[in-house]
Amino acid sequence: MTRLVVGAAIVGDGRLLAAQRATPPELRGGWEFPGGKVDPGEDERAALVRECAEELGVQVVLGRRVGGDWPLPGGHLMHVWLATVVTGVPRPLEHLALRWLEPHELYDVAWLPADLPVVTAIEKLLPGSAGT
């Protein structure tokens, strides 16, 4: 069975927020988009807003979806949305660290392989990147 995972490409002041995984051990230290699994019967957009509150302590507003179905290991699929923080300051409640990346810094962190193609797609959308 395919499990849906949602991710937030949180953008602020032309920068992208990256989150460093704490668990599981095989992914610890890798960088990703905040988010998580959609619970059975849960709307995927609502799940992403919930995950951002749980993982980062912020309320976000979702914008447009980035790309289509992004494949993840184990047969999962990820849907990613652009997001903006409307309340709070992101804190690493479930991650090792957070980092705001300028367009020229997008590849300065070790993104998890499944998230890397999404970074490439988002790079074209950021002000000041080569794609704008």
C-alpha positions in Angstrom: 0.0 0.0 0.0 1.3 3.4 -0.9 1.5 5.9 2.0 1.2 9.6 1.3 3.8 11.9 2.8 3.5 15.7 2.7 6.4 18.2 2.8 6.5 22.0 3.2 8.9 24.1 1.2 8.8 27.0 3.6 10.0 30.2 2.0 10.6 33.5 3.8 12.6 36.6 2.5 13.6 34.6 -0.6 15.2 31.8 1.6 14.2 28.1 1.9 13.9 26.4 5.3 15.7 23.0 5.6 15.3 20.7 8.5 18.0 18.2 9.7 16.6 14.7 10.5 17.1 13.3 14.0 15.5 9.9 13.3 15.5 7.2 12.2 19.2 6.3 12.6 19.7 5.6 8.9 18.5 9.1 8.0 19.9 11.0 11.0 21.8 14.1 9.9 20.2 14.3 6.4 18.3 17.4 5.4 14.7 17.4 4.4 11.5 19.4 4.0 9.5 19.5 7.2 6.3 17.4 7.1 5.2 13.8 7.6 2.7 11.1 7.0 -0.9 11.8 6.2 -3.2 10.0 8.7 -6.0 7.8 7.3 -9.0 10.0 6.4 -7.0 13.2 6.9 -6.8 15.9 4.2 -3.2 16.2 3.0 -3.1 20.0 3.2 -4.5 19.8 6.8 -1.9 17.1 7.6 0.9 19.4 6.4 -0.4 22.4 8.5 -0.6 20.0 11.5 3.0 18.6 10.9 4.5 22.1 10.7 2.8 23.0 14.0 4.1 19.8 15.6 7.6 19.8 14.2 8.4 23.5 14.1 5.9 25.2 16.4 4.5 27.5 13.6 1.3 28.0 11.7 1.8 28.1 8.0 -0.3 29.1 5.0 0.1 26.8 2.0 0.6 28.1 -1.5 0.9 26.1 -4.7 1.9 22.5 -5.0 5.4 21.9 -6.3 5.5 19.2 -8.9 3.5 16.1 -8.8 4.1 12.8 -7.0 7.7 12.6 -5.6 8.7 9.0 -5.0 10.2 8.0 -1.6 11.8 4.8 -0.5 9.4 2.0 0.6 6.9 2.9 -2.1 5.7 6.1 -0.5 4.8 9.2 -2.4 5.5 12.8 -1.3 3.4 15.9 -2.2 5.2 19.2 -1.5 3.7 22.7 -1.2 5.2 26.1 -1.0 4.4 27.5 2.5 4.8 30.7 4.4 5.0 31.1 8.2 2.2 33.3 9.5 2.5 32.7 13.2 5.6 31.8 15.2 9.3 31.3 14.5 10.4 27.9 13.3 12.1 25.8 16.0 13.6 22.3 15.7 11.2 20.5 18.0 11.7 17.2 16.2 14.8 17.9 14.2 18.5 18.3 15.0 18.7 21.7 13.4 17.0 24.1 11.0 18.7 26.3 8.5 17.4 29.1 6.2 19.1 28.8 2.9 19.7 31.6 0.4 19.3 30.6 -3.3 23.1 30.3 -3.7 23.2 28.0 -0.6 20.6 25.5 -1.5 23.1 22.7 -2.1 25.3 23.5 0.9 23.5 20.9 3.0 23.3 17.1 2.5 19.7 16.8 1.3 18.2 13.3 1.5 18.2 11.8 -2.0 14.4 11.8 -2.2 14.2 15.5 -1.4 17.0 16.6 -3.8 14.8 16.7 -7.0 12.3 18.8 -5.1 15.1 21.3 -4.2 15.9 21.6 -7.9 12.3 22.4 -8.7 12.0 25.0 -5.9 15.3 26.6 -6.9 13.6 27.9 -10.1 10.8 29.5 -8.0 13.0 31.5 -5.5 13.7 35.2 -6.2 17.4 35.7 -6.9 17.9 32.1 -8.2 19.2 31.3 -11.7 15.6 30.3 -12.7 14.0 33.7 -12.0 
